[in-house]
Amino acid sequence: MSTEMAIRAVGLSKSYRIAHRAEPVTRVTEAVAQRLRHPFRRGDYEDFTALSDVSFDIPWGEAVGIVGRNGAGKSTLLKLLTRITAPTAGRIELSGRMGSLLEVGTGFHPELTGRENIFLNGALLGMRRNEIRRRFDEIVDFSGVERFLDTPVKRYSSGMYVRLAFSVAAHLDTELLAIDEVLAVGDAEFQRKSLAKMRDVANDGRTVLYVSHQMQTVESLCTSAIFLQHGTLQLQGGVSDVIERYRGSYEEYAAREAQTRQGLDDDVPRILEVVPTSQTFSVDDDKCVDIRIGPTDDFIGTYFVSAHLTDANGNVVGQCDSRLVGRYLDADREQRLRLSVRNLWMKPGRYSIDVFVCSSGILDSWEGSATFDVLPSLPYPELTSPEATGHGSVLLDFDYEVHR
């Protein structure tokens, strides 16, 4: 492996075996009885491929964004690179120690205090005690959990947990750093500090891998990117090229999903149609979407609907959950709904709609079920340069009053 490369993956694949039972078993006695009755029956298994033949090289000092839709294999790739799980096939070469923050709770023992977990994490990374002690004060100061340092982390809030875990991963002297999108748990100020710290880490010559659905973060943080789709590597290169390819995949996915949904059973209420009342809206228009959901006799009770409006960067601009307005729907008849989003100035661009039918869990989902465009005409009385509206995910209806 070239010393210029921090990470090399060659022919990386990961498959899982999913067991299927013809007769569901809920008790140990039933499982034993079935084995005694059918001692030679072989289990029915299905192979699921999460990653397939993924190869890439990442040089030192790169901050690499890993993007893709849900189920593309992003988190699986990080788990392979951080040796949490082993690949089914292929080879991984790392030129240094890998620090990671993949899920809330990964690498921490809940019964140990924050102080003890800092030293435990360092030891797991192969660091000596004096190395950890040298960075200890920086870790604690950055995390902001000094008051609770001698409290078992099982009593931490999710935000405290993430702050300490990120601080440990970022400050301990590992050459490689892998971070899944867990920073969304932290508050806005901590996210800002974390992104600044990741930039510093990359500028110091360490290599950062960052999984995110937020393209604005990838654009601001990363120097290159990887696009995964259905477990395969579609593109590795410049951030702008990869993000453009990722955005284009939304339309491909929507067309494929619409075709797949035609063969679904009606054992639960199924989303049949999602149609915006217009393909284009002005910034200050009410955005209206018609949703049709089919009936079923196999599901007893009521359900609710949750629709997400997602921008071209993959950010959820807003969630419209029917529970919040007291709308629960009967499953035994077809439902025709009109979602009206009022008083929201959405930025010009293309938006997609994800719709979920839910009860105690998700009964049906249709991501990217429809798209619409918001026209590039601003509702403000004055014209100015683009940086006046460059920040924020939406536009605001505001004014300044001068008091004399």
LINGI-V818680 format. One record per residue. N is the residue number from 1. RES is the residue in one small letter. PSI is psi in whole degrees, 0 to 359 (* if undefined). OMEGA is omega in whole degrees, -180 to 180 (none if undefined). D_CENTER is the distance of its C-alpha to the mean C-alpha in Angstrom with 2 decimals. Layout:
n:N res:RES psi:PSI omega:OMEGA d_center:D_CENTER
n:N res:RES psi:PSI omega:OMEGA d_center:D_CENTER
//
This chain:
n:1 res:m psi:132 omega:179 d_center:31.45
n:2 res:s psi:139 omega:178 d_center:32.10
n:3 res:t psi:346 omega:177 d_center:32.01
n:4 res:e psi:345 omega:-178 d_center:30.26
n:5 res:m psi:129 omega:177 d_center:27.13
n:6 res:a psi:322 omega:-177 d_center:24.81
n:7 res:i psi:137 omega:172 d_center:22.81
n:8 res:r psi:130 omega:175 d_center:24.00
n:9 res:a psi:132 omega:-178 d_center:22.51
n:10 res:v psi:116 omega:175 d_center:25.02
n:11 res:g psi:40 omega:-173 d_center:24.55
n:12 res:l psi:126 omega:177 d_center:21.57
n:13 res:s psi:149 omega:177 d_center:20.94
n:14 res:k psi:124 omega:179 d_center:19.53
n:15 res:s psi:151 omega:177 d_center:20.74
n:16 res:y psi:149 omega:175 d_center:20.82
n:17 res:r psi:125 omega:180 d_center:23.75
n:18 res:i psi:121 omega:-178 d_center:23.16
n:19 res:a psi:142 omega:175 d_center:26.34
n:20 res:h psi:137 omega:178 d_center:27.89
n:21 res:r psi:133 omega:176 d_center:30.84
n:22 res:a psi:323 omega:180 d_center:33.40
n:23 res:e psi:113 omega:-179 d_center:34.56
n:24 res:p psi:139 omega:-178 d_center:32.03
n:25 res:v psi:130 omega:-179 d_center:33.18
n:26 res:t psi:352 omega:-179 d_center:32.74
n:27 res:r psi:153 omega:178 d_center:35.41
n:28 res:v psi:320 omega:-178 d_center:36.53
n:29 res:t psi:323 omega:178 d_center:40.01
n:30 res:e psi:319 omega:180 d_center:38.77
n:31 res:a psi:318 omega:179 d_center:36.98
n:32 res:v psi:318 omega:-179 d_center:40.19
n:33 res:a psi:319 omega:179 d_center:42.37
n:34 res:q psi:318 omega:180 d_center:40.40
n:35 res:r psi:322 omega:179 d_center:40.67
n:36 res:l psi:322 omega:180 d_center:44.39
n:37 res:r psi:324 omega:-177 d_center:44.98
n:38 res:h psi:71 omega:-174 d_center:43.06
n:39 res:p psi:337 omega:-175 d_center:43.20
n:40 res:f psi:6 omega:-180 d_center:42.62
n:41 res:r psi:129 omega:178 d_center:39.84
n:42 res:r psi:146 omega:179 d_center:36.89
n:43 res:g psi:154 omega:178 d_center:33.36
n:44 res:d psi:118 omega:-175 d_center:31.41
n:45 res:y psi:152 omega:175 d_center:28.26
n:46 res:e psi:134 omega:178 d_center:25.68
n:47 res:d psi:128 omega:177 d_center:23.98
n:48 res:f psi:122 omega:-179 d_center:20.29
n:49 res:t psi:113 omega:179 d_center:19.30
n:50 res:a psi:325 omega:177 d_center:15.74
n:51 res:l psi:144 omega:-178 d_center:16.92
n:52 res:s psi:112 omega:171 d_center:20.21
n:53 res:d psi:56 omega:-179 d_center:22.47
n:54 res:v psi:125 omega:180 d_center:20.10
n:55 res:s psi:136 omega:176 d_center:22.26
n:56 res:f psi:161 omega:173 d_center:21.84
n:57 res:d psi:140 omega:177 d_center:23.46
n:58 res:i psi:119 omega:-179 d_center:22.08
n:59 res:p psi:168 omega:178 d_center:24.90
n:60 res:w psi:146 omega:174 d_center:25.42
n:61 res:g psi:5 omega:179 d_center:24.18
n:62 res:e psi:142 omega:168 d_center:21.29
n:63 res:a psi:109 omega:-169 d_center:17.96
n:64 res:v psi:121 omega:174 d_center:15.76
n:65 res:g psi:133 omega:178 d_center:12.44
n:66 res:i psi:114 omega:-173 d_center:10.61
n:67 res:v psi:159 omega:179 d_center:9.12
n:68 res:g psi:163 omega:-180 d_center:8.98
n:69 res:r psi:170 omega:176 d_center:8.19
n:70 res:n psi:134 omega:179 d_center:6.87
n:71 res:g psi:8 omega:-179 d_center:9.54
n:72 res:a psi:341 omega:-180 d_center:10.48
n:73 res:g psi:12 omega:-176 d_center:11.00
n:74 res:k psi:308 omega:-178 d_center:8.89
n:75 res:s psi:324 omega:177 d_center:8.74
n:76 res:t psi:318 omega:179 d_center:12.22
n:77 res:l psi:315 omega:179 d_center:13.48
n:78 res:l psi:322 omega:180 d_center:12.83
n:79 res:k psi:328 omega:175 d_center:14.50
n:80 res:l psi:315 omega:-178 d_center:17.35
n:81 res:l psi:329 omega:180 d_center:17.83
n:82 res:t psi:5 omega:174 d_center:17.98
n:83 res:r psi:27 omega:172 d_center:20.32
n:84 res:i psi:325 omega:175 d_center:18.66
n:85 res:t psi:158 omega:-176 d_center:19.49
n:86 res:a psi:147 omega:177 d_center:22.00
n:87 res:p psi:151 omega:174 d_center:21.77
n:88 res:t psi:324 omega:178 d_center:23.83
n:89 res:a psi:159 omega:177 d_center:25.32
n:90 res:g psi:181 omega:-174 d_center:25.36
n:91 res:r psi:141 omega:176 d_center:25.75
n:92 res:i psi:132 omega:176 d_center:23.82
n:93 res:e psi:122 omega:178 d_center:25.84
n:94 res:l psi:136 omega:-178 d_center:24.84
n:95 res:s psi:15 omega:180 d_center:27.34
n:96 res:g psi:183 omega:179 d_center:26.51
n:97 res:r psi:142 omega:-176 d_center:24.91
n:98 res:m psi:118 omega:169 d_center:21.14
n:99 res:g psi:152 omega:-175 d_center:19.55
n:100 res:s psi:154 omega:171 d_center:16.01
n:101 res:l psi:98 omega:-171 d_center:13.57
n:102 res:l psi:319 omega:-179 d_center:10.97
n:103 res:e psi:154 omega:175 d_center:10.92
n:104 res:v psi:119 omega:179 d_center:13.08
n:105 res:g psi:344 omega:-179 d_center:16.46
n:106 res:t psi:126 omega:175 d_center:16.25
n:107 res:g psi:355 omega:179 d_center:19.68
n:108 res:f psi:142 omega:174 d_center:21.31
n:109 res:h psi:122 omega:-172 d_center:24.19
n:110 res:p psi:333 omega:-178 d_center:24.20
n:111 res:e psi:343 omega:-179 d_center:28.03
n:112 res:l psi:156 omega:179 d_center:28.42
n:113 res:t psi:170 omega:176 d_center:28.55
n:114 res:g psi:317 omega:179 d_center:26.34
n:115 res:r psi:313 omega:-178 d_center:29.22
n:116 res:e psi:325 omega:-180 d_center:29.54
n:117 res:n psi:329 omega:175 d_center:25.88
n:118 res:i psi:313 omega:-180 d_center:26.05
n:119 res:f psi:325 omega:177 d_center:28.95
n:120 res:l psi:314 omega:180 d_center:27.43
n:121 res:n psi:316 omega:179 d_center:24.32
n:122 res:g psi:318 omega:180 d_center:26.70
n:123 res:a psi:320 omega:178 d_center:28.95
n:124 res:l psi:331 omega:178 d_center:26.25
n:125 res:l psi:0 omega:178 d_center:25.55
n:126 res:g psi:20 omega:-178 d_center:29.31
n:127 res:m psi:147 omega:177 d_center:30.33
n:128 res:r psi:159 omega:-176 d_center:33.74
n:129 res:r psi:321 omega:-180 d_center:34.32
n:130 res:n psi:332 omega:175 d_center:35.99
n:131 res:e psi:317 omega:180 d_center:33.02
n:132 res:i psi:317 omega:-178 d_center:30.72
n:133 res:r psi:326 omega:-179 d_center:33.44
n:134 res:r psi:327 omega:-179 d_center:33.73
n:135 res:r psi:1 omega:-171 d_center:30.15
n:136 res:f psi:311 omega:-177 d_center:30.13
n:137 res:d psi:322 omega:178 d_center:31.16
n:138 res:e psi:318 omega:-180 d_center:28.58
n:139 res:i psi:312 omega:-178 d_center:25.76
n:140 res:v psi:317 omega:-178 d_center:27.14
n:141 res:d psi:318 omega:-179 d_center:27.84
n:142 res:f psi:321 omega:-175 d_center:24.38
n:143 res:s psi:331 omega:180 d_center:22.68
n:144 res:g psi:22 omega:-179 d_center:25.14
n:145 res:v psi:27 omega:-175 d_center:25.71
n:146 res:e psi:320 omega:-178 d_center:29.29
n:147 res:r psi:334 omega:-174 d_center:30.87
n:148 res:f psi:20 omega:-172 d_center:28.90
n:149 res:l psi:330 omega:-179 d_center:29.16
n:150 res:d psi:21 omega:175 d_center:31.58
n:151 res:t psi:137 omega:176 d_center:29.73
n:152 res:p psi:138 omega:-173 d_center:27.95
n:153 res:v psi:347 omega:176 d_center:24.18
n:154 res:k psi:343 omega:179 d_center:23.94
n:155 res:r psi:2 omega:179 d_center:25.24
n:156 res:y psi:150 omega:167 d_center:22.65
n:157 res:s psi:164 omega:180 d_center:20.26
n:158 res:s psi:325 omega:179 d_center:16.51
n:159 res:g psi:317 omega:177 d_center:16.84
n:160 res:m psi:318 omega:180 d_center:19.84
n:161 res:y psi:311 omega:-178 d_center:18.27
n:162 res:v psi:319 omega:-179 d_center:15.42
n:163 res:r psi:315 omega:180 d_center:18.08
n:164 res:l psi:317 omega:-179 d_center:20.40
n:165 res:a psi:317 omega:179 d_center:18.06
n:166 res:f psi:318 omega:-178 d_center:16.81
n:167 res:s psi:319 omega:177 d_center:20.46
n:168 res:v psi:311 omega:-177 d_center:21.69
n:169 res:a psi:321 omega:-173 d_center:19.34
n:170 res:a psi:331 omega:-173 d_center:20.17
n:171 res:h psi:335 omega:177 d_center:23.87
n:172 res:l psi:149 omega:-168 d_center:25.07
n:173 res:d psi:67 omega:172 d_center:26.69
n:174 res:t psi:148 omega:-178 d_center:24.42
n:175 res:e psi:337 omega:-177 d_center:24.56
n:176 res:l psi:144 omega:-178 d_center:20.98
n:177 res:l psi:123 omega:180 d_center:17.79
n:178 res:a psi:127 omega:-177 d_center:14.34
n:179 res:i psi:123 omega:172 d_center:11.42
n:180 res:d psi:170 omega:-173 d_center:7.85
n:181 res:e psi:68 omega:177 d_center:5.77
n:182 res:v psi:352 omega:-177 d_center:8.17
n:183 res:l psi:347 omega:178 d_center:10.38
n:184 res:a psi:343 omega:179 d_center:9.29
n:185 res:v psi:329 omega:-179 d_center:11.64
n:186 res:g psi:167 omega:178 d_center:14.47
n:187 res:d psi:174 omega:-174 d_center:16.74
n:188 res:a psi:320 omega:-179 d_center:17.17
n:189 res:e psi:319 omega:179 d_center:19.96
n:190 res:f psi:322 omega:177 d_center:18.21
n:191 res:q psi:319 omega:179 d_center:15.24
n:192 res:r psi:314 omega:178 d_center:18.11
n:193 res:k psi:320 omega:-177 d_center:19.92
n:194 res:s psi:317 omega:179 d_center:17.05
n:195 res:l psi:319 omega:178 d_center:16.49
n:196 res:a psi:320 omega:179 d_center:20.28
n:197 res:k psi:320 omega:179 d_center:20.54
n:198 res:m psi:324 omega:175 d_center:18.20
n:199 res:r psi:317 omega:179 d_center:20.44
n:200 res:d psi:320 omega:179 d_center:23.44
n:201 res:v psi:315 omega:180 d_center:22.27
n:202 res:a psi:321 omega:180 d_center:21.98
n:203 res:n psi:335 omega:178 d_center:25.29
n:204 res:d psi:1 omega:179 d_center:26.94
n:205 res:g psi:356 omega:175 d_center:26.50
n:206 res:r psi:161 omega:-177 d_center:23.70
n:207 res:t psi:131 omega:-177 d_center:20.83
n:208 res:v psi:131 omega:171 d_center:17.21
n:209 res:l psi:128 omega:-174 d_center:14.16
n:210 res:y psi:117 omega:176 d_center:10.95
n:211 res:v psi:129 omega:-180 d_center:7.48
n:212 res:s psi:151 omega:169 d_center:5.86
n:213 res:h psi:352 omega:-176 d_center:5.40
n:214 res:q psi:104 omega:-174 d_center:8.47
n:215 res:m psi:331 omega:178 d_center:11.39
n:216 res:q psi:321 omega:178 d_center:13.88
n:217 res:t psi:317 omega:179 d_center:12.63
n:218 res:v psi:317 omega:-180 d_center:12.73
n:219 res:e psi:321 omega:-176 d_center:16.13
n:220 res:s psi:333 omega:-174 d_center:17.50
n:221 res:l psi:321 omega:-164 d_center:16.55
n:222 res:c psi:152 omega:176 d_center:16.69
n:223 res:t psi:344 omega:175 d_center:19.91
n:224 res:s psi:174 omega:-175 d_center:18.64
n:225 res:a psi:160 omega:177 d_center:15.66
n:226 res:i psi:134 omega:178 d_center:14.89
n:227 res:f psi:119 omega:177 d_center:13.73
n:228 res:l psi:142 omega:176 d_center:13.05
n:229 res:q psi:125 omega:-179 d_center:13.90
n:230 res:h psi:38 omega:176 d_center:15.01
n:231 res:g psi:6 omega:179 d_center:15.20
n:232 res:t psi:152 omega:178 d_center:17.46
n:233 res:l psi:114 omega:-178 d_center:17.59
n:234 res:q psi:323 omega:-176 d_center:18.35
n:235 res:l psi:137 omega:170 d_center:18.97
n:236 res:q psi:129 omega:-178 d_center:19.26
n:237 res:g psi:211 omega:-180 d_center:20.88
n:238 res:g psi:151 omega:-176 d_center:20.94
n:239 res:v psi:314 omega:-177 d_center:17.96
n:240 res:s psi:320 omega:180 d_center:19.55
n:241 res:d psi:317 omega:-178 d_center:20.41
n:242 res:v psi:319 omega:-179 d_center:17.03
n:243 res:i psi:322 omega:177 d_center:15.35
n:244 res:e psi:319 omega:178 d_center:18.30
n:245 res:r psi:319 omega:179 d_center:17.87
n:246 res:y psi:316 omega:179 d_center:14.19
n:247 res:r psi:322 omega:178 d_center:15.34
n:248 res:g psi:335 omega:-179 d_center:18.24
n:249 res:s psi:341 omega:-180 d_center:16.27
n:250 res:y psi:316 omega:-179 d_center:15.41
n:251 res:e psi:321 omega:177 d_center:19.14
n:252 res:e psi:316 omega:-180 d_center:19.59
n:253 res:y psi:317 omega:-178 d_center:16.94
n:254 res:a psi:318 omega:180 d_center:18.57
n:255 res:a psi:319 omega:-180 d_center:21.97
n:256 res:r psi:320 omega:-180 d_center:21.17
n:257 res:e psi:320 omega:179 d_center:19.55
n:258 res:a psi:322 omega:179 d_center:22.66
n:259 res:q psi:318 omega:-178 d_center:24.89
n:260 res:t psi:324 omega:-174 d_center:23.25
n:261 res:r psi:342 omega:-179 d_center:23.50
n:262 res:q psi:336 omega:-178 d_center:27.26
n:263 res:g psi:11 omega:-177 d_center:27.88
n:264 res:l psi:145 omega:176 d_center:26.02
n:265 res:d psi:158 omega:179 d_center:28.26
n:266 res:d psi:41 omega:179 d_center:29.09
n:267 res:d psi:345 omega:173 d_center:28.76
n:268 res:v psi:165 omega:176 d_center:26.33
n:269 res:p psi:121 omega:-176 d_center:26.28
n:270 res:r psi:141 omega:175 d_center:24.76
n:271 res:i psi:119 omega:-176 d_center:23.50
n:272 res:l psi:328 omega:-172 d_center:26.26
n:273 res:e psi:138 omega:174 d_center:25.90
n:274 res:v psi:113 omega:-173 d_center:23.87
n:275 res:v psi:115 omega:173 d_center:26.04
n:276 res:p psi:146 omega:179 d_center:25.98
n:277 res:t psi:344 omega:174 d_center:29.57
n:278 res:s psi:150 omega:176 d_center:29.52
n:279 res:q psi:346 omega:178 d_center:27.61
n:280 res:t psi:138 omega:176 d_center:28.16
n:281 res:f psi:151 omega:169 d_center:28.23
n:282 res:s psi:162 omega:-176 d_center:29.60
n:283 res:v psi:316 omega:-175 d_center:27.60
n:284 res:d psi:11 omega:175 d_center:29.57
n:285 res:d psi:155 omega:163 d_center:29.90
n:286 res:d psi:134 omega:179 d_center:28.71
n:287 res:k psi:119 omega:-175 d_center:25.95
n:288 res:c psi:138 omega:-178 d_center:26.94
n:289 res:v psi:130 omega:176 d_center:25.38
n:290 res:d psi:131 omega:-178 d_center:27.33
n:291 res:i psi:130 omega:179 d_center:25.67
n:292 res:r psi:130 omega:-177 d_center:27.73
n:293 res:i psi:130 omega:-175 d_center:27.04
n:294 res:g psi:161 omega:179 d_center:29.47
n:295 res:p psi:165 omega:174 d_center:31.57
n:296 res:t psi:148 omega:175 d_center:31.75
n:297 res:d psi:354 omega:-175 d_center:34.41
n:298 res:d psi:348 omega:180 d_center:32.29
n:299 res:f psi:125 omega:-178 d_center:30.14
n:300 res:i psi:128 omega:175 d_center:32.16
n:301 res:g psi:198 omega:-179 d_center:31.23
n:302 res:t psi:167 omega:178 d_center:29.09
n:303 res:y psi:171 omega:174 d_center:25.49
n:304 res:f psi:167 omega:-176 d_center:23.47
n:305 res:v psi:139 omega:175 d_center:21.25
n:306 res:s psi:124 omega:180 d_center:18.07
n:307 res:a psi:135 omega:178 d_center:17.29
n:308 res:h psi:133 omega:173 d_center:14.49
n:309 res:l psi:121 omega:-173 d_center:15.64
n:310 res:t psi:133 omega:-179 d_center:13.20
n:311 res:d psi:181 omega:-175 d_center:14.66
n:312 res:a psi:342 omega:178 d_center:15.05
n:313 res:n psi:0 omega:-179 d_center:12.51
n:314 res:g psi:6 omega:179 d_center:9.64
n:315 res:n psi:136 omega:175 d_center:10.10
n:316 res:v psi:111 omega:-179 d_center:11.17
n:317 res:v psi:323 omega:-179 d_center:14.77
n:318 res:g psi:151 omega:177 d_center:16.03
n:319 res:q psi:130 omega:180 d_center:15.96
n:320 res:c psi:98 omega:-175 d_center:19.33
n:321 res:d psi:123 omega:-174 d_center:19.96
n:322 res:s psi:341 omega:178 d_center:23.49
n:323 res:r psi:327 omega:-176 d_center:24.13
n:324 res:l psi:339 omega:178 d_center:24.40
n:325 res:v psi:17 omega:174 d_center:27.38
n:326 res:g psi:25 omega:-179 d_center:28.88
n:327 res:r psi:107 omega:171 d_center:28.22
n:328 res:y psi:140 omega:-169 d_center:28.22
n:329 res:l psi:143 omega:178 d_center:29.23
n:330 res:d psi:136 omega:-177 d_center:31.64
n:331 res:a psi:344 omega:-172 d_center:30.51
n:332 res:d psi:4 omega:175 d_center:34.04
n:333 res:r psi:157 omega:-180 d_center:34.32
n:334 res:e psi:139 omega:-179 d_center:32.53
n:335 res:q psi:130 omega:174 d_center:30.69
n:336 res:r psi:118 omega:-174 d_center:30.67
n:337 res:l psi:151 omega:168 d_center:28.63
n:338 res:r psi:116 omega:175 d_center:28.41
n:339 res:l psi:124 omega:179 d_center:25.48
n:340 res:s psi:119 omega:178 d_center:26.85
n:341 res:v psi:114 omega:-173 d_center:24.82
n:342 res:r psi:153 omega:172 d_center:27.50
n:343 res:n psi:31 omega:177 d_center:28.02
n:344 res:l psi:116 omega:178 d_center:24.73
n:345 res:w psi:99 omega:180 d_center:25.30
n:346 res:m psi:141 omega:-179 d_center:22.39
n:347 res:k psi:150 omega:176 d_center:22.53
n:348 res:p psi:140 omega:-180 d_center:24.06
n:349 res:g psi:185 omega:-179 d_center:21.82
n:350 res:r psi:138 omega:-180 d_center:20.22
n:351 res:y psi:149 omega:175 d_center:17.99
n:352 res:s psi:162 omega:-176 d_center:16.60
n:353 res:i psi:123 omega:174 d_center:16.80
n:354 res:d psi:128 omega:-177 d_center:14.68
n:355 res:v psi:136 omega:-179 d_center:17.10
n:356 res:f psi:133 omega:172 d_center:16.91
n:357 res:v psi:124 omega:-169 d_center:20.15
n:358 res:c psi:151 omega:168 d_center:20.02
n:359 res:s psi:251 omega:172 d_center:22.59
n:360 res:s psi:339 omega:174 d_center:21.98
n:361 res:g psi:191 omega:179 d_center:18.81
n:362 res:i psi:120 omega:178 d_center:17.39
n:363 res:l psi:321 omega:-179 d_center:20.47
n:364 res:d psi:147 omega:177 d_center:19.35
n:365 res:s psi:147 omega:177 d_center:16.51
n:366 res:w psi:95 omega:179 d_center:16.82
n:367 res:e psi:140 omega:-178 d_center:13.93
n:368 res:g psi:35 omega:-175 d_center:15.62
n:369 res:s psi:336 omega:179 d_center:18.86
n:370 res:a psi:163 omega:177 d_center:20.63
n:371 res:t psi:157 omega:171 d_center:20.63
n:372 res:f psi:163 omega:-179 d_center:22.97
n:373 res:d psi:142 omega:171 d_center:24.01
n:374 res:v psi:124 omega:-172 d_center:25.02
n:375 res:l psi:149 omega:-176 d_center:28.19
n:376 res:p psi:44 omega:176 d_center:28.69
n:377 res:s psi:118 omega:-173 d_center:31.52
n:378 res:l psi:147 omega:-177 d_center:31.07
n:379 res:p psi:6 omega:-178 d_center:32.87
n:380 res:y psi:151 omega:-176 d_center:34.20
n:381 res:p psi:342 omega:-177 d_center:37.98
n:382 res:e psi:151 omega:175 d_center:37.93
n:383 res:l psi:144 omega:178 d_center:36.55
n:384 res:t psi:185 omega:-177 d_center:35.10
n:385 res:s psi:159 omega:-175 d_center:33.05
n:386 res:p psi:332 omega:-177 d_center:29.33
n:387 res:e psi:347 omega:178 d_center:28.28
n:388 res:a psi:340 omega:179 d_center:29.45
n:389 res:t psi:16 omega:-173 d_center:26.36
n:390 res:g psi:336 omega:-176 d_center:23.94
n:391 res:h psi:157 omega:179 d_center:21.95
n:392 res:g psi:158 omega:-179 d_center:19.91
n:393 res:s psi:343 omega:177 d_center:17.76
n:394 res:v psi:168 omega:174 d_center:20.85
n:395 res:l psi:151 omega:-175 d_center:24.61
n:396 res:l psi:143 omega:174 d_center:26.85
n:397 res:d psi:102 omega:-172 d_center:30.26
n:398 res:f psi:172 omega:175 d_center:32.22
n:399 res:d psi:158 omega:172 d_center:35.63
n:400 res:y psi:130 omega:175 d_center:37.56
n:401 res:e psi:134 omega:180 d_center:40.93
n:402 res:v psi:121 omega:178 d_center:43.62
n:403 res:h psi:128 omega:-178 d_center:45.88
n:404 res:r psi:* omega:none d_center:49.30
//
